[in-house]
Amino acid sequence: MELAVLTPLLILLALLTVLAYRMVSAEMTANTLAHAAARAATLQRTPAAAEQAARQSVANAPRTHDLDCAAYTLELDIASLEPGTTVEAALTCHVDLAGHSGLGVPLTSQVHGEASAVVDVYRSRP
């Protein structure tokens, strides 16, 4: 009798655990993508090329990461690409978790990732 009452609660607990895992995984992926964008920007010579490379690295994310961003915004701080300067990237992603929760309810969340990368001090000048 008690097992019949506890089984649905245990299943719900398991589904909530999976959902929590997906949220943490999405947050880590957003941080990884922000770092990839910042690093891609530091490898370029001009701010325009840096911004394009950063956006391209985030656009390629569905092929390399398990993150479905319905919409995202990428903010870059590229003041200069002189050796030793820092490029900062902030990524905000609206993630659809409906298919991953197992609860059958539409669920979206907003995850945020930030990273910075330093332009190589010893790279050659253009």
N, CA, C and O atoms as a Tinker XYZ file with bonds, in Angstrom:
   504  protein
     1  N      0.824000   -1.190000    0.000000    73     2
     2  CA     0.000000    0.000000    0.000000    64     1     3
     3  C      0.872000    1.258000    0.000000    63     2     4     5
     4  O      0.631000    2.184000   -0.775000    81     3
     5  N      1.891000    1.288000    0.876000    73     3     6
     6  CA     2.747000    2.464000    0.959000    64     5     7
     7  C      3.556000    2.651000   -0.318000    63     6     8     9
     8  O      3.827000    3.780000   -0.727000    81     7
     9  N      3.940000    1.542000   -0.947000    73     7    10
    10  CA     4.714000    1.622000   -2.177000    64     9    11
    11  C      3.890000    2.236000   -3.301000    63    10    12    13
    12  O      4.427000    2.950000   -4.147000    81    11
    13  N      2.614000    1.968000   -3.314000    73    11    14
    14  CA     1.732000    2.546000   -4.336000    64    13    15
    15  C      1.619000    4.058000   -4.170000    63    14    16    17
    16  O      1.420000    4.774000   -5.151000    81    15
    17  N      1.740000    4.541000   -2.959000    73    15    18
    18  CA     1.668000    5.983000   -2.708000    64    17    19
    19  C      3.021000    6.648000   -2.998000    63    18    20    21
    20  O      3.069000    7.761000   -3.522000    81    19
    21  N      4.105000    5.967000   -2.659000    73    19    22
    22  CA     5.435000    6.555000   -2.811000    64    21    23
    23  C      5.964000    6.515000   -4.245000    63    22    24    25
    24  O      6.782000    7.358000   -4.612000    81    23
    25  N      5.527000    5.578000   -5.049000    73    23    26
    26  CA     6.051000    5.440000   -6.407000    64    25    27
    27  C      5.880000    6.706000   -7.246000    63    26    28    29
    28  O      6.853000    7.142000   -7.861000    81    27
    29  N      4.693000    7.320000   -7.304000    73    27    30
    30  CA     4.581000    8.565000   -8.081000    64    29    31
    31  C      5.474000    9.687000   -7.549000    63    30    32    33
    32  O      5.996000   10.489000   -8.324000    81    31
    33  N      5.648000    9.742000   -6.239000    73    31    34
    34  CA     6.523000   10.766000   -5.668000    64    33    35
    35  C      7.982000   10.522000   -6.036000    63    34    36    37
    36  O      8.723000   11.467000   -6.307000    81    35
    37  N      8.391000    9.264000   -6.044000    73    35    38
    38  CA     9.762000    8.945000   -6.429000    64    37    39
    39  C     10.004000    9.242000   -7.909000    63    38    40    41
    40  O     11.077000    9.715000   -8.283000    81    39
    41  N      9.010000    8.967000   -8.744000    73    39    42
    42  CA     9.131000    9.284000  -10.168000    64    41    43
    43  C      9.221000   10.796000  -10.366000    63    42    44    45
    44  O     10.035000   11.268000  -11.159000    81    43
    45  N      8.403000   11.546000   -9.663000    73    43    46
    46  CA     8.448000   13.003000   -9.752000    64    45    47
    47  C      9.804000   13.534000   -9.286000    63    46    48    49
    48  O     10.358000   14.449000   -9.896000    81    47
    49  N     10.331000   12.968000   -8.222000    73    47    50
    50  CA    11.648000   13.369000   -7.731000    64    49    51
    51  C     12.729000   13.082000   -8.775000    63    50    52    53
    52  O     13.631000   13.895000   -8.978000    81    51
    53  N     12.637000   11.935000   -9.431000    73    51    54
    54  CA    13.608000   11.598000  -10.476000    64    53    55
    55  C     13.510000   12.572000  -11.647000    63    54    56    57
    56  O     14.535000   12.994000  -12.182000    81    55
    57  N     12.297000   12.933000  -12.052000    73    55    58
    58  CA    12.119000   13.876000  -13.155000    64    57    59
    59  C     12.628000   15.267000  -12.792000    63    58    60    61
    60  O     13.212000   15.953000  -13.631000    81    59
    61  N     12.413000   15.683000  -11.561000    73    59    62
    62  CA    12.929000   16.980000  -11.123000    64    61    63
    63  C     14.458000   16.979000  -11.064000    63    62    64    65
    64  O     15.097000   17.999000  -11.325000    81    63
    65  N     15.034000   15.835000  -10.720000    73    63    66
    66  CA    16.490000   15.711000  -10.714000    64    65    67
    67  C     17.047000   15.839000  -12.130000    63    66    68    69
    68  O     18.067000   16.496000  -12.345000    81    67
    69  N     16.376000   15.211000  -13.093000    73    67    70
    70  CA    16.794000   15.326000  -14.492000    64    69    71
    71  C     16.682000   16.773000  -14.958000    63    70    72    73
    72  O     17.563000   17.272000  -15.657000    81    71
    73  N     15.613000   17.438000  -14.578000    73    71    74
    74  CA    15.426000   18.837000  -14.953000    64    73    75
    75  C     16.525000   19.723000  -14.354000    63    74    76    77
    76  O     17.051000   20.608000  -15.029000    81    75
    77  N     16.864000   19.482000  -13.100000    73    75    78
    78  CA    17.939000   20.252000  -12.461000    64    77    79
    79  C     19.270000   20.011000  -13.175000    63    78    80    81
    80  O     20.059000   20.936000  -13.367000    81    79
    81  N     19.506000   18.773000  -13.560000    73    79    82
    82  CA    20.727000   18.459000  -14.310000    64    81    83
    83  C     20.758000   19.223000  -15.625000    63    82    84    85
    84  O     21.795000   19.777000  -15.991000    81    83
    85  N     19.639000   19.260000  -16.342000    73    83    86
    86  CA    19.579000   19.962000  -17.624000    64    85    87
    87  C     19.828000   21.463000  -17.443000    63    86    88    89
    88  O     20.475000   22.089000  -18.282000    81    87
    89  N     19.320000   22.032000  -16.363000    73    87    90
    90  CA    19.534000   23.458000  -16.100000    64    89    91
    91  C     21.015000   23.745000  -15.847000    63    90    92    93
    92  O     21.567000   24.701000  -16.391000    81    91
    93  N     21.646000   22.929000  -15.034000    73    91    94
    94  CA    23.066000   23.122000  -14.734000    64    93    95
    95  C     23.902000   22.898000  -15.992000    63    94    96    97
    96  O     24.856000   23.633000  -16.248000    81    95
    97  N     23.545000   21.890000  -16.768000    73    95    98
    98  CA    24.257000   21.613000  -18.012000    64    97    99
    99  C     24.125000   22.780000  -18.993000    63    98   100   101
   100  O     25.097000   23.141000  -19.656000    81    99
   101  N     22.942000   23.364000  -19.089000    73    99   102
   102  CA    22.733000   24.511000  -19.980000    64   101   103
   103  C     23.562000   25.707000  -19.525000    63   102   104   105
   104  O     24.122000   26.425000  -20.353000    81   103
   105  N     23.641000   25.921000  -18.234000    73   103   106
   106  CA    24.440000   27.032000  -17.696000    64   105   107
   107  C     25.929000   26.827000  -18.008000    63   106   108   109
   108  O     26.620000   27.768000  -18.398000    81   107
   109  N     26.410000   25.608000  -17.835000    73   107   110
   110  CA    27.816000   25.328000  -18.138000    64   109   111
   111  C     28.097000   25.483000  -19.628000    63   110   112   113
   112  O     29.153000   25.986000  -20.012000    81   111
   113  N     27.164000   25.054000  -20.465000    73   111   114
   114  CA    27.343000   25.196000  -21.906000    64   113   115
   115  C     27.349000   26.664000  -22.313000    63   114   116   117
   116  O     28.115000   27.057000  -23.192000    81   115
   117  N     26.508000   27.478000  -21.688000    73   115   118
   118  CA    26.495000   28.913000  -21.983000    64   117   119
   119  C     27.840000   29.541000  -21.625000    63   118   120   121
   120  O     28.341000   30.390000  -22.364000    81   119
   121  N     28.423000   29.139000  -20.516000    73   119   122
   122  CA    29.751000   29.643000  -20.145000    64   121   123
   123  C     30.810000   29.187000  -21.149000    63   122   124   125
   124  O     31.703000   29.953000  -21.512000    81   123
   125  N     30.703000   27.943000  -21.590000    73   123   126
   126  CA    31.645000   27.416000  -22.573000    64   125   127
   127  C     31.543000   28.174000  -23.888000    63   126   128   129
   128  O     32.557000   28.502000  -24.504000    81   127
   129  N     30.312000   28.451000  -24.317000    73   127   130
   130  CA    30.118000   29.179000  -25.571000    64   129   131
   131  C     30.610000   30.617000  -25.468000    63   130   132   133
   132  O     31.165000   31.154000  -26.427000    81   131
   133  N     30.411000   31.242000  -24.316000    73   131   134
   134  CA    30.922000   32.600000  -24.123000    64   133   135
   135  C     32.447000   32.603000  -24.193000    63   134   136   137
   136  O     33.044000   33.507000  -24.777000    81   135
   137  N     33.069000   31.595000  -23.601000    73   135   138
   138  CA    34.526000   31.504000  -23.669000    64   137   139
   139  C     34.990000   31.273000  -25.104000    63   138   140   141
   140  O     35.972000   31.872000  -25.544000    81   139
   141  N     34.293000   30.411000  -25.832000    73   139   142
   142  CA    34.659000   30.161000  -27.230000    64   141   143
   143  C     34.529000   31.432000  -28.064000    63   142   144   145
   144  O     35.357000   31.692000  -28.938000    81   143
   145  N     33.498000   32.218000  -27.797000    73   143   146
   146  CA    33.311000   33.475000  -28.529000    64   145   147
   147  C     34.431000   34.460000  -28.211000    63   146   148   149
   148  O     34.975000   35.100000  -29.111000    81   147
   149  N     34.773000   34.580000  -26.935000    73   147   150
   150  CA    35.845000   35.498000  -26.549000    64   149   151
   151  C     37.178000   35.057000  -27.150000    63   150   152   153
   152  O     37.951000   35.882000  -27.637000    81   151
   153  N     37.438000   33.773000  -27.113000    73   151   154
   154  CA    38.703000   33.263000  -27.658000    64   153   155
   155  C     38.764000   33.449000  -29.169000    63   154   156   157
   156  O     39.804000   33.833000  -29.705000    81   155
   157  N     37.659000   33.181000  -29.861000    73   155   158
   158  CA    37.628000   33.371000  -31.317000    64   157   159
   159  C     37.878000   34.831000  -31.675000    63   158   160   161
   160  O     38.530000   35.128000  -32.676000    81   159
   161  N     37.365000   35.727000  -30.868000    73   159   162
   162  CA    37.570000   37.155000  -31.130000    64   161   163
   163  C     39.031000   37.546000  -30.950000    63   162   164   165
   164  O     39.538000   38.382000  -31.700000    81   163
   165  N     39.716000   36.962000  -29.977000    73   163   166
   166  CA    41.112000   37.339000  -29.728000    64   165   167
   167  C     42.050000   36.880000  -30.833000    63   166   168   169
   168  O     43.172000   37.378000  -30.932000    81   167
   169  N     41.621000   35.955000  -31.651000    73   167   170
   170  CA    42.484000   35.445000  -32.719000    64   169   171
   171  C     42.443000   36.295000  -33.978000    63   170   172   173
   172  O     43.195000   36.047000  -34.921000    81   171
   173  N     41.574000   37.291000  -34.000000    73   171   174
   174  CA    41.412000   38.133000  -35.190000    64   173   175
   175  C     42.244000   39.410000  -35.062000    63   174   176   177
   176  O     42.745000   39.740000  -33.986000    81   175
   177  N     42.376000   40.118000  -36.181000    73   175   178
   178  CA    43.207000   41.319000  -36.222000    64   177   179
   179  C     42.410000   42.614000  -36.125000    63   178   180   181
   180  O     42.935000   43.628000  -35.667000    81   179
   181  N     41.146000   42.592000  -36.550000    73   179   182
   182  CA    40.330000   43.809000  -36.524000    64   181   183
   183  C     39.087000   43.571000  -35.672000    63   182   184   185
   184  O     38.633000   42.433000  -35.554000    81   183
   185  N     38.533000   44.623000  -35.078000    73   183   186
   186  CA    37.315000   44.450000  -34.281000    64   185   187
   187  C     36.144000   43.877000  -35.079000    63   186   188   189
   188  O     35.368000   43.083000  -34.547000    81   187
   189  N     36.007000   44.265000  -36.339000    73   187   190
   190  CA    34.905000   43.732000  -37.154000    64   189   191
   191  C     35.072000   42.233000  -37.382000    63   190   192   193
   192  O     34.111000   41.473000  -37.270000    81   191
   193  N     36.289000   41.811000  -37.701000    73   191   194
   194  CA    36.549000   40.381000  -37.893000    64   193   195
   195  C     36.402000   39.623000  -36.581000    63   194   196   197
   196  O     35.955000   38.477000  -36.569000    81   195
   197  N     36.777000   40.260000  -35.481000    73   195   198
   198  CA    36.649000   39.623000  -34.171000    64   197   199
   199  C     35.189000   39.382000  -33.822000    63   198   200   201
   200  O     34.829000   38.313000  -33.329000    81   199
   201  N     34.357000   40.373000  -34.078000    73   199   202
   202  CA    32.933000   40.209000  -33.783000    64   201   203
   203  C     32.315000   39.133000  -34.666000    63   202   204   205
   204  O     31.508000   38.330000  -34.195000    81   203
   205  N     32.683000   39.110000  -35.927000    73   203   206
   206  CA    32.149000   38.097000  -36.834000    64   205   207
   207  C     32.591000   36.697000  -36.401000    63   206   208   209
   208  O     31.784000   35.767000  -36.419000    81   207
   209  N     33.843000   36.536000  -36.017000    73   207   210
   210  CA    34.343000   35.230000  -35.581000    64   209   211
   211  C     33.653000   34.773000  -34.298000    63   210   212   213
   212  O     33.334000   33.594000  -34.148000    81   211
   213  N     33.425000   35.699000  -33.381000    73   211   214
   214  CA    32.751000   35.351000  -32.129000    64   213   215
   215  C     31.318000   34.902000  -32.395000    63   214   216   217
   216  O     30.867000   33.901000  -31.839000    81   215
   217  N     30.613000   35.630000  -33.233000    73   215   218
   218  CA    29.227000   35.260000  -33.555000    64   217   219
   219  C     29.163000   33.933000  -34.311000    63   218   220   221
   220  O     28.233000   33.150000  -34.118000    81   219
   221  N     30.138000   33.686000  -35.161000    73   219   222
   222  CA    30.168000   32.424000  -35.897000    64   221   223
   223  C     30.422000   31.252000  -34.953000    63   222   224   225
   224  O     29.851000   30.177000  -35.135000    81   223
   225  N     31.269000   31.448000  -33.953000    73   223   226
   226  CA    31.541000   30.362000  -33.009000    64   225   227
   227  C     30.302000   30.011000  -32.195000    63   226   228   229
   228  O     30.085000   28.843000  -31.870000    81   227
   229  N     29.487000   31.008000  -31.863000    73   227   230
   230  CA    28.241000   30.734000  -31.137000    64   229   231
   231  C     27.207000   30.114000  -32.075000    63   230   232   233
   232  O     26.437000   29.248000  -31.662000    81   231
   233  N     27.186000   30.550000  -33.326000    73   231   234
   234  CA    26.222000   29.999000  -34.287000    64   233   235
   235  C     26.499000   28.525000  -34.573000    63   234   236   237
   236  O     25.574000   27.780000  -34.898000    81   235
   237  N     27.745000   28.097000  -34.460000    73   235   238
   238  CA    28.097000   26.695000  -34.684000    64   237   239
   239  C     27.809000   25.815000  -33.478000    63   238   240   241
   240  O     28.005000   24.602000  -33.551000    81   239
   241  N     27.357000   26.383000  -32.388000    73   239   242
   242  CA    27.162000   25.645000  -31.143000    64   241   243
   243  C     26.204000   24.468000  -31.243000    63   242   244   245
   244  O     26.496000   23.425000  -30.658000    81   243
   245  N     25.072000   24.565000  -31.949000    73   243   246
   246  CA    24.180000   23.397000  -31.990000    64   245   247
   247  C     24.846000   22.161000  -32.572000    63   246   248   249
   248  O     24.425000   21.040000  -32.289000    81   247
   249  N     25.874000   22.351000  -33.375000    73   247   250
   250  CA    26.570000   21.202000  -33.946000    64   249   251
   251  C     27.530000   20.561000  -32.956000    63   250   252   253
   252  O     27.861000   19.382000  -33.085000    81   251
   253  N     27.975000   21.320000  -31.979000    73   251   254
   254  CA    28.996000   20.797000  -31.074000    64   253   255
   255  C     28.530000   20.636000  -29.633000    63   254   256   257
   256  O     29.183000   19.949000  -28.849000    81   255
   257  N     27.412000   21.257000  -29.275000    73   255   258
   258  CA    26.917000   21.164000  -27.903000    64   257   259
   259  C     25.444000   20.785000  -27.904000    63   258   260   261
   260  O     24.730000   21.016000  -28.881000    81   259
   261  N     25.007000   20.210000  -26.818000    73   259   262
   262  CA    23.606000   19.805000  -26.686000    64   261   263
   263  C     22.829000   20.929000  -26.006000    63   262   264   265
   264  O     22.381000   20.790000  -24.868000    81   263
   265  N     22.678000   22.040000  -26.716000    73   263   266
   266  CA    21.964000   23.189000  -26.176000    64   265   267
   267  C     21.097000   23.775000  -27.276000    63   266   268   269
   268  O     21.600000   24.174000  -28.326000    81   267
   269  N     19.795000   23.826000  -27.033000    73   267   270
   270  CA    18.865000   24.384000  -28.008000    64   269   271
   271  C     18.499000   25.798000  -27.592000    63   270   272   273
   272  O     17.625000   26.003000  -26.749000    81   271
   273  N     19.167000   26.763000  -28.184000    73   271   274
   274  CA    18.856000   28.166000  -27.922000    64   273   275
   275  C     17.783000   28.609000  -28.904000    63   274   276   277
   276  O     18.032000   28.684000  -30.108000    81   275
   277  N     16.596000   28.901000  -28.400000    73   275   278
   278  CA    15.550000   29.429000  -29.269000    64   277   279
   279  C     15.968000   30.811000  -29.763000    63   278   280   281
   280  O     15.745000   31.158000  -30.923000    81   279
   281  N     16.565000   31.581000  -28.889000    73   279   282
   282  CA    17.091000   32.903000  -29.230000    64   281   283
   283  C     18.243000   33.195000  -28.276000    63   282   284   285
   284  O     18.230000   32.777000  -27.118000    81   283
   285  N     19.221000   33.907000  -28.773000    73   283   286
   286  CA    20.335000   34.268000  -27.899000    64   285   287
   287  C     20.825000   35.662000  -28.248000    63   286   288   289
   288  O     20.624000   36.163000  -29.355000    81   287
   289  N     21.466000   36.261000  -27.280000    73   287   290
   290  CA    22.131000   37.539000  -27.508000    64   289   291
   291  C     23.582000   37.396000  -27.068000    63   290   292   293
   292  O     23.879000   36.797000  -26.035000    81   291
   293  N     24.458000   37.946000  -27.858000    73   291   294
   294  CA    25.882000   37.910000  -27.558000    64   293   295
   295  C     26.379000   39.340000  -27.488000    63   294   296   297
   296  O     26.271000   40.096000  -28.453000    81   295
   297  N     26.919000   39.700000  -26.347000    73   295   298
   298  CA    27.484000   41.035000  -26.159000    64   297   299
   299  C     28.996000   40.899000  -26.038000    63   298   300   301
   300  O     29.503000   40.121000  -25.230000    81   299
   301  N     29.692000   41.659000  -26.845000    73   299   302
   302  CA    31.150000   41.615000  -26.849000    64   301   303
   303  C     31.718000   42.962000  -26.438000    63   302   304   305
   304  O     31.190000   44.012000  -26.805000    81   303
   305  N     32.792000   42.920000  -25.676000    73   303   306
   306  CA    33.520000   44.133000  -25.315000    64   305   307
   307  C     34.894000   44.039000  -25.971000    63   306   308   309
   308  O     35.837000   43.474000  -25.416000    81   307
   309  N     34.971000   44.608000  -27.163000    73   307   310
   310  CA    36.223000   44.591000  -27.922000    64   309   311
   311  C     36.697000   46.033000  -28.045000    63   310   312   313
   312  O     36.442000   46.695000  -29.050000    81   311
   313  N     37.371000   46.503000  -27.039000    73   311   314
   314  CA    37.872000   47.877000  -27.084000    64   313   315
   315  C     39.051000   47.973000  -28.041000    63   314   316   317
   316  O     39.178000   48.936000  -28.797000    81   315
   317  N     39.898000   46.974000  -27.997000    73   315   318
   318  CA    41.106000   46.979000  -28.816000    64   317   319
   319  C     41.591000   45.546000  -28.930000    63   318   320   321
   320  O     41.305000   44.718000  -28.065000    81   319
   321  N     42.310000   45.255000  -29.975000    73   319   322
   322  CA    42.888000   43.920000  -30.133000    64   321   323
   323  C     44.410000   43.973000  -30.047000    63   322   324   325
   324  O     45.110000   43.156000  -30.644000    81   323
   325  N     44.901000   44.942000  -29.298000    73   323   326
   326  CA    46.336000   45.038000  -29.063000    64   325   327
   327  C     46.767000   43.885000  -28.159000    63   326   328   329
   328  O     46.003000   43.459000  -27.293000    81   327
   329  N     47.987000   43.375000  -28.353000    73   327   330
   330  CA    48.465000   42.292000  -27.496000    64   329   331
   331  C     48.380000   42.650000  -26.013000    63   330   332   333
   332  O     48.790000   43.733000  -25.596000    81   331
   333  N     47.845000   41.731000  -25.238000    73   331   334
   334  CA    47.700000   41.922000  -23.799000    64   333   335
   335  C     46.353000   42.457000  -23.361000    63   334   336   337
   336  O     46.048000   42.438000  -22.169000    81   335
   337  N     45.534000   42.935000  -24.293000    73   335   338
   338  CA    44.208000   43.431000  -23.913000    64   337   339
   339  C     43.240000   42.262000  -23.738000    63   338   340   341
   340  O     43.518000   41.137000  -24.154000    81   339
   341  N     42.118000   42.548000  -23.125000    73   339   342
   342  CA    41.133000   41.512000  -22.821000    64   341   343
   343  C     39.866000   41.725000  -23.634000    63   342   344   345
   344  O     39.390000   42.850000  -23.789000    81   343
   345  N     39.333000   40.630000  -24.147000    73   343   346
   346  CA    38.039000   40.628000  -24.831000    64   345   347
   347  C     37.055000   39.916000  -23.911000    63   346   348   349
   348  O     37.317000   38.809000  -23.442000    81   347
   349  N     35.929000   40.560000  -23.661000    73   347   350
   350  CA    34.908000   39.963000  -22.800000    64   349   351
   351  C     33.674000   39.636000  -23.628000    63   350   352   353
   352  O     33.296000   40.386000  -24.528000    81   351
   353  N     33.050000   38.497000  -23.308000    73   351   354
   354  CA    31.840000   38.064000  -24.007000    64   353   355
   355  C     30.791000   37.673000  -22.979000    63   354   356   357
   356  O     31.097000   37.027000  -21.977000    81   355
   357  N     29.554000   38.071000  -23.237000    73   355   358
   358  CA    28.420000   37.694000  -22.389000    64   357   359
   359  C     27.341000   37.113000  -23.295000    63   358   360   361
   360  O     26.911000   37.757000  -24.253000    81   359
   361  N     26.908000   35.904000  -22.991000    73   359   362
   362  CA    25.908000   35.210000  -23.792000    64   361   363
   363  C     24.670000   34.966000  -22.946000    63   362   364   365
   364  O     24.756000   34.418000  -21.847000    81   363
   365  N     23.523000   35.374000  -23.461000    73   363   366
   366  CA    22.243000   35.080000  -22.826000    64   365   367
   367  C     21.451000   34.226000  -23.800000    63   366   368   369
   368  O     21.256000   34.603000  -24.955000    81   367
   369  N     21.001000   33.082000  -23.331000    73   367   370
   370  CA    20.335000   32.110000  -24.196000    64   369   371
   371  C     18.990000   31.718000  -23.593000    63   370   372   373
   372  O     18.893000   31.436000  -22.398000    81   371
   373  N     17.967000   31.704000  -24.423000    73   371   374
   374  CA    16.641000   31.247000  -24.005000    64   373   375
   375  C     16.527000   29.779000  -24.395000    63   374   376   377
   376  O     16.404000   29.453000  -25.576000    81   375
   377  N     16.570000   28.898000  -23.406000    73   375   378
   378  CA    16.637000   27.461000  -23.632000    64   377   379
   379  C     15.255000   26.838000  -23.494000    63   378   380   381
   380  O     14.519000   27.135000  -22.553000    81   379
   381  N     14.913000   25.971000  -24.444000    73   379   382
   382  CA    13.661000   25.227000  -24.393000    64   381   383
   383  C     13.939000   23.880000  -23.731000    63   382   384   385
   384  O     14.643000   23.040000  -24.294000    81   383
   385  N     13.391000   23.678000  -22.547000    73   383   386
   386  CA    13.626000   22.448000  -21.790000    64   385   387
   387  C     12.429000   21.508000  -21.796000    63   386   388   389
   388  O     12.426000   20.519000  -21.063000    81   387
   389  N     11.420000   21.790000  -22.599000    73   387   390
   390  CA    10.191000   20.992000  -22.574000    64   389   391
   391  C     10.460000   19.533000  -22.917000    63   390   392   393
   392  O      9.931000   18.640000  -22.255000    81   391
   393  N     11.254000   19.280000  -23.918000    73   391   394
   394  CA    11.507000   17.908000  -24.329000    64   393   395
   395  C     12.447000   17.161000  -23.413000    63   394   396   397
   396  O     12.536000   15.936000  -23.496000    81   395
   397  N     13.143000   17.852000  -22.552000    73   395   398
   398  CA    14.139000   17.212000  -21.700000    64   397   399
   399  C     13.671000   17.009000  -20.265000    63   398   400   401
   400  O     14.331000   16.313000  -19.493000    81   399
   401  N     12.560000   17.598000  -19.904000    73   399   402
   402  CA    12.145000   17.501000  -18.507000    64   401   403
   403  C     11.399000   16.216000  -18.212000    63   402   404   405
   404  O     11.467000   15.708000  -17.093000    81   403
   405  N     10.681000   15.675000  -19.200000    73   403   406
   406  CA     9.887000   14.480000  -18.963000    64   405   407
   407  C      8.579000   14.774000  -18.271000    63   406   408   409
   408  O      7.801000   13.858000  -18.005000    81   407
   409  N      8.324000   16.033000  -17.976000    73   407   410
   410  CA     7.101000   16.402000  -17.271000    64   409   411
   411  C      5.966000   16.734000  -18.229000    63   410   412   413
   412  O      4.811000   16.816000  -17.812000    81   411
   413  N      6.277000   16.925000  -19.502000    73   411   414
   414  CA     5.245000   17.201000  -20.486000    64   413   415
   415  C      4.675000   18.604000  -20.427000    63   414   416   417
   416  O      3.601000   18.850000  -20.977000    81   415
   417  N      5.352000   19.519000  -19.784000    73   415   418
   418  CA     4.887000   20.901000  -19.716000    64   417   419
   419  C      5.884000   21.779000  -20.465000    63   418   420   421
   420  O      7.087000   21.523000  -20.421000    81   419
   421  N      5.395000   22.814000  -21.152000    73   419   422
   422  CA     6.339000   23.704000  -21.828000    64   421   423
   423  C      7.176000   24.453000  -20.796000    63   422   424   425
   424  O      6.648000   25.048000  -19.856000    81   423
   425  N      8.452000   24.411000  -20.986000    73   423   426
   426  CA     9.347000   25.012000  -20.006000    64   425   427
   427  C     10.511000   25.663000  -20.737000    63   426   428   429
   428  O     11.238000   25.004000  -21.480000    81   427
   429  N     10.679000   26.949000  -20.521000    73   427   430
   430  CA    11.836000   27.654000  -21.066000    64   429   431
   431  C     12.569000   28.330000  -19.918000    63   430   432   433
   432  O     11.987000   28.663000  -18.886000    81   431
   433  N     13.834000   28.517000  -20.126000    73   431   434
   434  CA    14.650000   29.158000  -19.105000    64   433   435
   435  C     15.673000   30.046000  -19.796000    63   434   436   437
   436  O     16.018000   29.835000  -20.959000    81   435
   437  N     16.136000   31.011000  -19.083000    73   435   438
   438  CA    17.157000   31.913000  -19.597000    64   437   439
   439  C     18.448000   31.624000  -18.852000    63   438   440   441
   440  O     18.509000   31.729000  -17.627000    81   439
   441  N     19.477000   31.259000  -19.599000    73   439   442
   442  CA    20.777000   30.999000  -18.990000    64   441   443
   443  C     21.753000   32.064000  -19.465000    63   442   444   445
   444  O     21.593000   32.642000  -20.540000    81   443
   445  N     22.753000   32.309000  -18.654000    73   443   446
   446  CA    23.691000   33.387000  -18.921000    64   445   447
   447  C     25.114000   32.864000  -18.732000    63   446   448   449
   448  O     25.408000   32.169000  -17.759000    81   447
   449  N     25.967000   33.201000  -19.650000    73   447   450
   450  CA    27.368000   32.815000  -19.538000    64   449   451
   451  C     28.265000   34.001000  -19.827000    63   450   452   453
   452  O     27.980000   34.807000  -20.713000    81   451
   453  N     29.335000   34.104000  -19.086000    73   451   454
   454  CA    30.305000   35.187000  -19.270000    64   453   455
   455  C     31.707000   34.607000  -19.303000    63   454   456   457
   456  O     32.012000   33.628000  -18.622000    81   455
   457  N     32.547000   35.230000  -20.104000    73   455   458
   458  CA    33.940000   34.795000  -20.167000    64   457   459
   459  C     34.789000   35.932000  -20.714000    63   458   460   461
   460  O     34.285000   36.886000  -21.308000    81   459
   461  N     36.067000   35.802000  -20.500000    73   459   462
   462  CA    37.010000   36.763000  -21.073000    64   461   463
   463  C     38.239000   36.001000  -21.545000    63   462   464   465
   464  O     38.554000   34.922000  -21.043000    81   463
   465  N     38.918000   36.578000  -22.508000    73   463   466
   466  CA    40.143000   35.984000  -23.036000    64   465   467
   467  C     41.115000   37.114000  -23.350000    63   466   468   469
   468  O     40.719000   38.206000  -23.757000    81   467
   469  N     42.366000   36.828000  -23.155000    73   467   470
   470  CA    43.416000   37.824000  -23.369000    64   469   471
   471  C     44.009000   37.634000  -24.758000    63   470   472   473
   472  O     44.282000   36.512000  -25.185000    81   471
   473  N     44.203000   38.740000  -25.449000    73   471   474
   474  CA    44.880000   38.699000  -26.745000    64   473   475
   475  C     46.338000   38.330000  -26.482000    63   474   476   477
   476  O     46.988000   38.912000  -25.614000    81   475
   477  N     46.834000   37.370000  -27.229000    73   475   478
   478  CA    48.181000   36.851000  -27.032000    64   477   479
   479  C     49.216000   37.977000  -27.055000    63   478   480   481
   480  O     49.273000   38.771000  -27.994000    81   479
   481  N     50.023000   38.027000  -26.011000    73   479   482
   482  CA    51.029000   39.083000  -25.871000    64   481   483
   483  C     52.125000   38.947000  -26.929000    63   482   484   485
   484  O     52.687000   39.950000  -27.368000    81   483
   485  N     52.427000   37.733000  -27.334000    73   483   486
   486  CA    53.557000   37.496000  -28.232000    64   485   487
   487  C     53.149000   37.309000  -29.692000    63   486   488   489
   488  O     53.958000   36.858000  -30.503000    81   487
   489  N     51.926000   37.644000  -30.031000    73   487   490
   490  CA    51.546000   37.472000  -31.440000    64   489   491
   491  C     52.180000   38.578000  -32.283000    63   490   492   493
   492  O     52.496000   39.659000  -31.787000    81   491
   493  N     52.354000   38.281000  -33.555000    73   491   494
   494  CA    52.996000   39.260000  -34.439000    64   493   495
   495  C     52.045000   40.403000  -34.757000    63   494   496   497
   496  O     50.825000   40.248000  -34.717000    81   495
   497  N     52.605000   41.507000  -35.060000    73   495   498
   498  CA    51.811000   42.677000  -35.427000    64   497   499
   499  C     51.372000   42.528000  -36.880000    63   498   500   501
   500  O     52.073000   41.901000  -37.674000    81   499
   501  N     50.204000   43.104000  -37.244000    73   499   502
   502  CA    49.753000   43.004000  -38.640000    64   501   503
   503  C     50.646000   43.776000  -39.589000    63   502   504
   504  O     50.400000   43.789000  -40.795000    81   503
